[in-house]
């Protein structure tokens, strides 16, 4: 490990360069290391957020948790921003059958609000569509436009939902252009 660290960070272990050529090489190594770190950080911050299978899996996991633990524990877990139903761009939120938000880990201000008349950027009443489809088919997808917190732009979004008892469990993805 010591050799690995010495090779990766030679300027830490030998901070006094012996000449201009060695100082130049150390600067190049430092610049390359900084570039590598930026690439790693960029890949983490732009993690994939458009996987429909992951959104469906989050909803199915949430439904299973609800069935195993009951409504109160389920709502507490979904409302927890550090809980198992918040995974980067993927998070689960819940509506009751009147379209009142009963749990939302990313925006606690929505909890308790009836959002049946919410409209997307194009005026589409997407919550009404989710509720209508949930009552008719129990599960499905709906498309709408919504502000992506990563890009800070309005983007195409899809939400997968499943109705279980009197709850609609949702998880969305931002679609790539």
Buried (B, 14 or more C-beta within 10 A) or exposed (E): EEEEEEEEEBBEEEEEBEEEEEEEEBEEBEEEEEEEEEEEEEEEEEEEBBEBEBBBBBBBBBBEBBEEEEBEEBBEBBBEEEBBBBBEBBBBBBBBEEBBBBBBBEEEEBBEEEBBEBEBEEEBBBBBBBBEBBEEEEBBBBBBBBBBEBEEEEBBBBBBBBBBEEBBBBBBBBBEE
